[in-house]
Amino acid sequence: MRESKIERELVERVKQAGGMAYKLVSPGNNGMPDRLVIFPDQSPIFVELKTEKGVLSRMQKRQIKRLVDLGQDVDVICGIDELSQFFQDAGFTEISKAIDCKYDL
């Protein structure tokens, strides 16, 4: 599955959960995660999306380390299976189940 499709699914499902998934564009800061996800009453999570076979670039690894060193939550989601797990871990079991059903996981 293409990364863009995984990203669309993330954005749609975050909205369904009552949250926001802001697209990150940070000029001069290559390698920043794709989205900043904010669920109601939870801390923000930086999210980098990849296909199942996707690999983080050296710059992405560096930016993720910087964010983690600043005490920020960063999730790297590789494929639709991990997207479902992301929602499960965030406490949105019904959304996780809906993704599983949609994609026969």
VENLIN-V315272 format. One record per run of one state. SS is the DSSP state (hx for helix, st for strand, lp for the rest). FROM is the first residue (numbers start at 1). TO is the last residue. If there is no record, write none. Layout:
SS,FROM,TO
SS,FROM,TO
This chain:
lp,1,2
hx,3,16
lp,17,19
st,20,23
lp,24,34
st,35,38
lp,39,44
st,45,50
lp,51,57
hx,58,69
lp,70,72
st,73,78
hx,79,89
lp,90,92
hx,93,102
lp,103,105
